[in-house]
Amino acid sequence: MNEIIFEIAQEADGGFTAEAIGESIFRFTQADSWEELRANVREAVQAFYFDSAPPRSIRLRLVRDEVLAVA
């Protein structure tokens, strides 16, 4: 595997949550800052692949949910 993708959402309080998509990592992580989230995601990947080769890269996909008024 060359890459693993995490879907990132920003919470109302300013923090972030991350969940692996397309993989069987049963890890959901959160953090108060983007830097802390990056570290937590790396740790989750290392823990999951402790006995096998990890992916060469981690993609963080930030999802932004916005509601627009029509009228």
N, CA, C and O atoms as a printed pandas DataFrame, in Angstrom:
     atom_number atom_name residue_name chain_id  residue_number  x_coord  y_coord  z_coord
0              1         N          MET        A               1    0.847   -1.178    0.000
1              2        CA          MET        A               1    0.000    0.000    0.000
2              3         C          MET        A               1    0.890    1.237    0.000
3              4         O          MET        A               1    1.847    1.336    0.768
4              5         N          ASN        A               2    0.552    2.170   -0.875
5              6        CA          ASN        A               2    1.345    3.382   -0.977
6              7         C          ASN        A               2    0.829    4.533   -0.133
7              8         O          ASN        A               2    1.600    5.383    0.310
8              9         N          GLU        A               3   -0.489    4.557    0.089
9             10        CA          GLU        A               3   -1.073    5.708    0.779
10            11         C          GLU        A               3   -2.304    5.289    1.575
11            12         O          GLU        A               3   -3.060    4.406    1.169
12            13         N          ILE        A               4   -2.485    5.943    2.715
13            14        CA          ILE        A               4   -3.704    5.784    3.499
14            15         C          ILE        A               4   -4.329    7.169    3.629
15            16         O          ILE        A               4   -3.624    8.164    3.792
16            17         N          ILE        A               5   -5.651    7.224    3.556
17            18        CA          ILE        A               5   -6.360    8.502    3.577
18            19         C          ILE        A               5   -7.198    8.612    4.841
19            20         O          ILE        A               5   -7.923    7.687    5.210
20            21         N          PHE        A               6   -7.085    9.757    5.494
21            22        CA          PHE        A               6   -7.905   10.071    6.659
22            23         C          PHE        A               6   -8.819   11.231    6.308
23            24         O          PHE        A               6   -8.382   12.228    5.734
24            25         N          GLU        A               7  -10.081   11.094    6.655
25            26        CA          GLU        A               7  -11.036   12.170    6.481
26            27         C          GLU        A               7  -11.046   12.999    7.754
27            28         O          GLU        A               7  -11.264   12.478    8.848
28            29         N          ILE        A               8  -10.808   14.291    7.600
29            30        CA          ILE        A               8  -10.688   15.208    8.736
30            31         C          ILE        A               8  -11.895   16.136    8.757
31            32         O          ILE        A               8  -12.298   16.669    7.723
32            33         N          ALA        A               9  -12.464   16.323    9.932
33            34        CA          ALA        A               9  -13.561   17.277   10.117
34            35         C          ALA        A               9  -13.186   18.235   11.242
35            36         O          ALA        A               9  -12.616   17.832   12.256
36            37         N          GLN        A              10  -13.512   19.500   11.046
37            38        CA          GLN        A              10  -13.287   20.473   12.112
38            39         C          GLN        A              10  -14.546   20.578   12.948
39            40         O          GLN        A              10  -15.642   20.764   12.419
40            41         N          GLU        A              11  -14.388   20.460   14.228
41            42        CA          GLU        A              11  -15.512   20.492   15.154
42            43         C          GLU        A              11  -15.895   21.938   15.477
43            44         O          GLU        A              11  -15.125   22.864   15.225
44            45         N          ALA        A              12  -17.078   22.116   16.030
45            46        CA          ALA        A              12  -17.583   23.450   16.370
46            47         C          ALA        A              12  -16.685   24.171   17.368
47            48         O          ALA        A              12  -16.591   25.399   17.360
48            49         N          ASP        A              13  -16.018   23.386   18.241
49            50        CA          ASP        A              13  -15.142   23.994   19.248
50            51         C          ASP        A              13  -13.757   24.328   18.702
51            52         O          ASP        A              13  -12.906   24.812   19.449
52            53         N          GLY        A              14  -13.510   24.078   17.407
53            54        CA          GLY        A              14  -12.231   24.394   16.797
54            55         C          GLY        A              14  -11.299   23.206   16.683
55            56         O          GLY        A              14  -10.309   23.274   15.955
56            57         N          GLY        A              15  -11.588   22.114   17.387
57            58        CA          GLY        A              15  -10.750   20.920   17.308
58            59         C          GLY        A              15  -11.000   20.148   16.023
59            60         O          GLY        A              15  -11.816   20.549   15.193
60            61         N          PHE        A              16  -10.294   19.044   15.868
61            62        CA          PHE        A              16  -10.391   18.229   14.665
62            63         C          PHE        A              16  -10.613   16.770   15.030
63            64         O          PHE        A              16  -10.185   16.305   16.087
64            65         N          THR        A              17  -11.296   16.051   14.129
65            66        CA          THR        A              17  -11.428   14.607   14.255
66            67         C          THR        A              17  -10.940   13.978   12.955
67            68         O          THR        A              17  -11.050   14.580   11.887
68            69         N          ALA        A              18  -10.398   12.762   13.052
69            70        CA          ALA        A              18   -9.876   12.070   11.881
70            71         C          ALA        A              18  -10.300   10.616   11.912
71            72         O          ALA        A              18  -10.298    9.970   12.960
72            73         N          GLU        A              19  -10.669   10.108   10.726
73            74        CA          GLU        A              19  -11.065    8.713   10.597
74            75         C          GLU        A              19  -10.497    8.169    9.295
75            76         O          GLU        A              19  -10.640    8.797    8.245
76            77         N          ALA        A              20   -9.853    7.004    9.354
77            78        CA          ALA        A              20   -9.311    6.378    8.151
78            79         C          ALA        A              20  -10.457    5.933    7.260
79            80         O          ALA        A              20  -11.447    5.383    7.742
80            81         N          ILE        A              21  -10.323    6.173    5.951
81            82        CA          ILE        A              21  -11.338    5.722    5.006
82            83         C          ILE        A              21  -10.708    4.711    4.047
83            84         O          ILE        A              21   -9.555    4.850    3.637
84            85         N          GLY        A              22  -11.486    3.707    3.708
85            86        CA          GLY        A              22  -11.011    2.706    2.775
86            87         C          GLY        A              22  -10.058    1.689    3.373
87            88         O          GLY        A              22   -9.532    0.843    2.649
88            89         N          GLU        A              23   -9.825    1.748    4.652
89            90        CA          GLU        A              23   -8.933    0.809    5.325
90            91         C          GLU        A              23   -9.607    0.301    6.592
91            92         O          GLU        A              23  -10.562    0.900    7.089
92            93         N          SER        A              24   -9.109   -0.780    7.091
93            94        CA          SER        A              24   -9.720   -1.387    8.273
94            95         C          SER        A              24   -9.085   -0.915    9.581
95            96         O          SER        A              24   -9.065   -1.647   10.571
96            97         N          ILE        A              25   -8.570    0.307    9.574
97            98        CA          ILE        A              25   -8.036    0.864   10.815
98            99         C          ILE        A              25   -9.225    1.285   11.667
99           100         O          ILE        A              25   -9.983    2.179   11.291
100          101         N          PHE        A              26   -9.378    0.658   12.782
101          102        CA          PHE        A              26  -10.492    0.974   13.659
102          103         C          PHE        A              26  -10.081    2.063   14.628
103          104         O          PHE        A              26  -10.437    2.028   15.806
104          105         N          ARG        A              27   -9.334    3.023   14.130
105          106        CA          ARG        A              27   -8.831    4.110   14.955
106          107         C          ARG        A              27   -9.540    5.392   14.567
107          108         O          ARG        A              27   -9.605    5.749   13.390
108          109         N          PHE        A              28  -10.051    6.056   15.528
109          110        CA          PHE        A              28  -10.659    7.371   15.362
110          111         C          PHE        A              28   -9.886    8.261   16.303
111          112         O          PHE        A              28   -9.774    7.942   17.487
112          113         N          THR        A              29   -9.357    9.345   15.829
113          114        CA          THR        A              29   -8.544   10.195   16.691
114          115         C          THR        A              29   -9.032   11.633   16.602
115          116         O          THR        A              29   -9.704   12.023   15.647
116          117         N          GLN        A              30   -8.683   12.401   17.605
117          118        CA          GLN        A              30   -9.065   13.807   17.647
118          119         C          GLN        A              30   -7.948   14.617   18.275
119          120         O          GLN        A              30   -7.054   14.078   18.927
120          121         N          ALA        A              31   -8.020   15.929   18.062
121          122        CA          ALA        A              31   -6.991   16.807   18.605
122          123         C          ALA        A              31   -7.526   18.235   18.650
123          124         O          ALA        A              31   -8.513   18.569   17.994
124          125         N          ASP        A              32   -6.856   19.061   19.432
125          126        CA          ASP        A              32   -7.252   20.463   19.565
126          127         C          ASP        A              32   -6.637   21.346   18.490
127          128         O          ASP        A              32   -7.153   22.429   18.214
128          129         N          SER        A              33   -5.534   20.896   17.873
129          130        CA          SER        A              33   -4.862   21.688   16.840
130          131         C          SER        A              33   -4.494   20.800   15.667
131          132         O          SER        A              33   -4.461   19.575   15.788
132          133         N          TRP        A              34   -4.216   21.430   14.522
133          134        CA          TRP        A              34   -3.829   20.691   13.322
134          135         C          TRP        A              34   -2.521   19.930   13.550
135          136         O          TRP        A              34   -2.394   18.787   13.112
136          137         N          GLU        A              35   -1.555   20.541   14.223
137          138        CA          GLU        A              35   -0.274   19.902   14.486
138          139         C          GLU        A              35   -0.439   18.662   15.376
139          140         O          GLU        A              35    0.173   17.622   15.131
140          141         N          GLU        A              36   -1.267   18.792   16.398
141          142        CA          GLU        A              36   -1.536   17.667   17.293
142          143         C          GLU        A              36   -2.263   16.545   16.544
143          144         O          GLU        A              36   -1.990   15.366   16.768
144          145         N          LEU        A              37   -3.179   16.912   15.664
145          146        CA          LEU        A              37   -3.898   15.909   14.877
146          147         C          LEU        A              37   -2.929   15.138   13.975
147          148         O          LEU        A              37   -3.015   13.914   13.875
148          149         N          ARG        A              38   -2.022   15.842   13.329
149          150        CA          ARG        A              38   -1.032   15.175   12.467
150          151         C          ARG        A              38   -0.235   14.148   13.269
151          152         O          ARG        A              38   -0.017   13.029   12.805
152          153         N          ALA        A              39    0.193   14.521   14.453
153          154        CA          ALA        A              39    0.948   13.601   15.296
154          155         C          ALA        A              39    0.099   12.405   15.717
155          156         O          ALA        A              39    0.585   11.274   15.725
156          157         N          ASN        A              40   -1.158   12.645   16.065
157          158        CA          ASN        A              40   -2.056   11.566   16.483
158          159         C          ASN        A              40   -2.335   10.592   15.339
159          160         O          ASN        A              40   -2.406    9.383   15.557
160          161         N          VAL        A              41   -2.495   11.115   14.119
161          162        CA          VAL        A              41   -2.741   10.255   12.962
162          163         C          VAL        A              41   -1.515    9.385   12.686
163          164         O          VAL        A              41   -1.647    8.188   12.429
164          165         N          ARG        A              42   -0.345    9.975   12.737
165          166        CA          ARG        A              42    0.891    9.182   12.541
166          167         C          ARG        A              42    1.004    8.072   13.579
167          168         O          ARG        A              42    1.359    6.939   13.255
168          169         N          GLU        A              43    0.701    8.406   14.816
169          170        CA          GLU        A              43    0.751    7.418   15.897
170          171         C          GLU        A              43   -0.256    6.288   15.656
171          172         O          GLU        A              43    0.056    5.118   15.881
172          173         N          ALA        A              44   -1.466    6.640   15.197
173          174        CA          ALA        A              44   -2.485    5.626   14.919
174          175         C          ALA        A              44   -2.032    4.685   13.806
175          176         O          ALA        A              44   -2.224    3.473   13.902
176          177         N          VAL        A              45   -1.439    5.231   12.765
177          178        CA          VAL        A              45   -0.958    4.409   11.649
178          179         C          VAL        A              45    0.182    3.511   12.114
179          180         O          VAL        A              45    0.197    2.323   11.791
180          181         N          GLN        A              46    1.125    4.048   12.855
181          182        CA          GLN        A              46    2.243    3.239   13.363
182          183         C          GLN        A              46    1.742    2.115   14.261
183          184         O          GLN        A              46    2.248    0.995   14.194
184          185         N          ALA        A              47    0.760    2.405   15.094
185          186        CA          ALA        A              47    0.227    1.380   15.990
186          187         C          ALA        A              47   -0.482    0.283   15.205
187          188         O          ALA        A              47   -0.355   -0.897   15.532
188          189         N          PHE        A              48   -1.228    0.667   14.169
189          190        CA          PHE        A              48   -1.970   -0.319   13.391
190          191         C          PHE        A              48   -1.039   -1.221   12.592
191          192         O          PHE        A              48   -1.282   -2.423   12.481
192          193         N          TYR        A              49    0.029   -0.646   12.034
193          194        CA          TYR        A              49    0.963   -1.401   11.201
194          195         C          TYR        A              49    2.214   -1.822   11.969
195          196         O          TYR        A              49    3.287   -1.940   11.376
196          197         N          PHE        A              50    2.096   -2.049   13.270
197          198        CA          PHE        A              50    3.270   -2.372   14.082
198          199         C          PHE        A              50    3.975   -3.644   13.623
199          200         O          PHE        A              50    5.182   -3.779   13.828
200          201         N          ASP        A              51    3.257   -4.576   13.012
201          202        CA          ASP        A              51    3.882   -5.842   12.605
202          203         C          ASP        A              51    3.889   -6.048   11.092
203          204         O          ASP        A              51    4.126   -7.158   10.614
204          205         N          SER        A              52    3.627   -4.967   10.332
205          206        CA          SER        A              52    3.673   -5.058    8.876
206          207         C          SER        A              52    4.144   -3.731    8.298
207          208         O          SER        A              52    4.292   -2.740    9.013
208          209         N          ALA        A              53    4.372   -3.733    7.007
209          210        CA          ALA        A              53    4.886   -2.522    6.351
210          211         C          ALA        A              53    3.787   -1.455    6.292
211          212         O          ALA        A              53    2.696   -1.721    5.787
212          213         N          PRO        A              54    4.063   -0.268    6.797
213          214        CA          PRO        A              54    3.069    0.808    6.760
214          215         C          PRO        A              54    3.013    1.434    5.363
215          216         O          PRO        A              54    3.914    1.210    4.553
216          217         N          PRO        A              55    1.978    2.206    5.074
217          218        CA          PRO        A              55    1.927    2.913    3.794
218          219         C          PRO        A              55    3.049    3.943    3.730
219          220         O          PRO        A              55    3.564    4.383    4.758
220          221         N          ARG        A              56    3.414    4.317    2.520
221          222        CA          ARG        A              56    4.504    5.282    2.367
222          223         C          ARG        A              56    4.072    6.713    2.655
223          224         O          ARG        A              56    4.904    7.565    2.968
224          225         N          SER        A              57    2.773    6.979    2.551
225          226        CA          SER        A              57    2.300    8.327    2.837
226          227         C          SER        A              57    0.920    8.290    3.468
227          228         O          SER        A              57    0.172    7.319    3.345
228          229         N          ILE        A              58    0.611    9.393    4.154
229          230        CA          ILE        A              58   -0.691    9.575    4.797
230          231         C          ILE        A              58   -1.303   10.843    4.211
231          232         O          ILE        A              58   -0.687   11.908    4.240
232          233         N          ARG        A              59   -2.503   10.724    3.685
233          234        CA          ARG        A              59   -3.196   11.896    3.148
234          235         C          ARG        A              59   -4.283   12.320    4.137
235          236         O          ARG        A              59   -5.102   11.508    4.566
236          237         N          LEU        A              60   -4.274   13.599    4.486
237          238        CA          LEU        A              60   -5.302   14.161    5.361
238          239         C          LEU        A              60   -6.261   14.951    4.492
239          240         O          LEU        A              60   -5.882   15.968    3.910
240          241         N          ARG        A              61   -7.491   14.495    4.401
241          242        CA          ARG        A              61   -8.501   15.126    3.556
242          243         C          ARG        A              61   -9.460   15.901    4.452
243          244         O          ARG        A              61  -10.306   15.316    5.130
244          245         N          LEU        A              62   -9.318   17.220    4.446
245          246        CA          LEU        A              62  -10.160   18.084    5.269
246          247         C          LEU        A              62  -11.521   18.261    4.599
247          248         O          LEU        A              62  -11.602   18.716    3.458
248          249         N          VAL        A              63  -12.580   17.905    5.306
249          250        CA          VAL        A              63  -13.947   18.013    4.800
250          251         C          VAL        A              63  -14.589   19.231    5.437
251          252         O          VAL        A              63  -14.601   19.384    6.658
252          253         N          ARG        A              64  -15.112   20.074    4.600
253          254        CA          ARG        A              64  -15.755   21.282    5.092
254          255         C          ARG        A              64  -17.232   21.210    4.757
255          256         O          ARG        A              64  -17.601   21.028    3.596
256          257         N          ASP        A              65  -18.067   21.349    5.752
257          258        CA          ASP        A              65  -19.503   21.291    5.583
258          259         C          ASP        A              65  -20.059   22.700    5.709
259          260         O          ASP        A              65  -19.935   23.337    6.755
260          261         N          GLU        A              66  -20.671   23.179    4.639
261          262        CA          GLU        A              66  -21.196   24.547    4.631
262          263         C          GLU        A              66  -22.606   24.540    4.084
263          264         O          GLU        A              66  -22.879   23.874    3.085
264          265         N          VAL        A              67  -23.498   25.264    4.716
265          266        CA          VAL        A              67  -24.879   25.361    4.275
266          267         C          VAL        A              67  -25.095   26.762    3.709
267          268         O          VAL        A              67  -24.781   27.763    4.352
268          269         N          LEU        A              68  -25.640   26.812    2.485
269          270        CA          LEU        A              68  -25.902   28.087    1.836
270          271         C          LEU        A              68  -27.402   28.316    1.740
271          272         O          LEU        A              68  -28.153   27.390    1.433
272          273         N          ALA        A              69  -27.842   29.536    1.997
273          274        CA          ALA        A              69  -29.250   29.875    1.826
274          275         C          ALA        A              69  -29.546   30.034    0.335
275          276         O          ALA        A              69  -28.741   30.600   -0.405
276          277         N          VAL        A              70  -30.683   29.542   -0.094
277          278        CA          VAL        A              70  -31.043   29.598   -1.513
278          279         C          VAL        A              70  -31.703   30.941   -1.843
279          280         O          VAL        A              70  -31.432   31.519   -2.896
280          281         N          ALA        A              71  -32.539   31.426   -0.982
281          282        CA          ALA        A              71  -33.269   32.663   -1.299
282          283         C          ALA        A              71  -32.775   33.830   -0.495
283          284         O          ALA        A              71  -33.283   34.942   -0.643
